[in-house]
Amino acid sequence: MQAGRLAETSEQTNSRSLLSVITTAYNEAGNLPLLYERLLRVMAALSISWEWIVVDDHSADETFAIVADIASRDSRVHAIRFARNFGSHAAITCSLHHARGECAVIMAADLQDPPETVPALLAKWRAGAQVVWAVRARHEGAKVSAVAFARLYYLLMRRFVGLNEMPATGADFFLIDRRVMDAFCEFNESNVSIMALITWMGFRQESITYDKQARLHGRSGWNLQKKLKLVIDSITSFTYLPIRLMSYLGFVVALVGFLYAGVVIANALAGNPAQGWSSLMVVVLVVGGIQMLMMGVLGEYLWRALDESRRRPRYLIEATTNPQADTARGSLHG
C-alpha cells in the first residue's frame, strides 16, 4: 500500500507543470484566441512545461465555448465556468485552487498584460523571488479618471492601511511561487483583495516594470461600483483604523459639545441667553450626520463579519473541461 502511495505521489510530481498561467475572463470571446496564440509563441521560446487555466466568470458571450474548444485540441488548457458572476477575485482564487505549477502567473484576458512579459517574471522567480509584481510604468489608452482612482487606491493602501510594500502605481499582473499558492489556499476570506492579501502575506517580493497595453476587443466590466467595493473590502480586511478614528472623532465632538454647553450656560447667567433656531438646527444636523457616518462604517465591518460567518462557498462551478481536477479540489470551494 505504501508503494502505491509513493507511485501516486511520483505520478503527481511528474505531471506537475513548471508554470501555471491563470486568466480570469468575463465576456472575452474576442481576446482569448489571440492571447492563446501569443502564449504559444512565448512558451515555445521558453521550452518549459506549462498549463493555462481560464475561469469564465459566467460570461454572456461564447467565452467558455471558445476556451473549451481550445482545450479539446490542447491538453494544457483547462476551462472552468462559474454558475454565476462571482467577480475576478473569486475567479483568481478558484484558479489558484486548481493550479498544478511550481509557480503561477496571473494575467488578464484582455491583452492589456502582454504575455511577452512572462520570461522576465520567471527570471526573477528563478533568482529567488517568491512573489514578482509586474508594475505598470505606463497604461496605454487609460482614462485620466481611471488612472487617478488607481493612484488614490494604492496611496490609501500604502499610507492609510499600512501595506507599504504594495507597488505605488499598481500591479494586477504578477507571479507567485508554489509555497505562496499553498499558503494562500489556507485562507478562507470572501471579501478581500487578492493583491493586498498576497502583499500582506510577506515572502520574498520583487518587481519588474512593463507597459500596460490598451484593450483590444470588448469593454471592461470593472465599473465604479466594483472599484468602490474593492476599496472598502481592502480597508476593512487589513485595518481597524476607521473604527479608531471614529473613537477620536466622537471624543472631539463630545468635547466641543461640552465646551459649547459651558458657553451657553455662562451667557445665560450673564443675561444673554442663546437665541436662534437656525444655529440649533446646524448643530443637530452636523452631529446627526457624524453619527450616521459612524454607523455606516460600523455597518460595513458588521456586514463583512456576518458574511464570513455564513461560510458560503466563494464560488460555484457550473462546467469544466477537466472534471478530475474539479473533483480533486472540491473541498476547497468554500
Secondary structure, 3 states (H helix, E strand, C coil): CHHHHHHHHHHHHHHCCCEEEEEEECCCCCCHHHHHHHHHHHHHHHCCCEEEEEEECCCCCCHHHHHHHHHHHCCCEEEEEECCCCCHHHHHHHHHHHCCCCEEEEEECCCCCCHHHHHHHHHHHHCCCCEEEEEEEEECCCCHHHHHHHHHHHHHHHHHHCCCCCCCCCCCEEEEEHHHHHHHCCCCCCCCCHHHHHHHHCCCEEEEEEEECCCCCCCCCCCHHHHHHHHHHHHHHHCCHHHHHHHHHHHHHHHHHHHHHHHHHHHHHCCCCCCCHHHHHHHHHHHHHHHHHHHHHHHHHHHHHHHHHHCCCCCCEEEECCHHHHHHCHHHCC
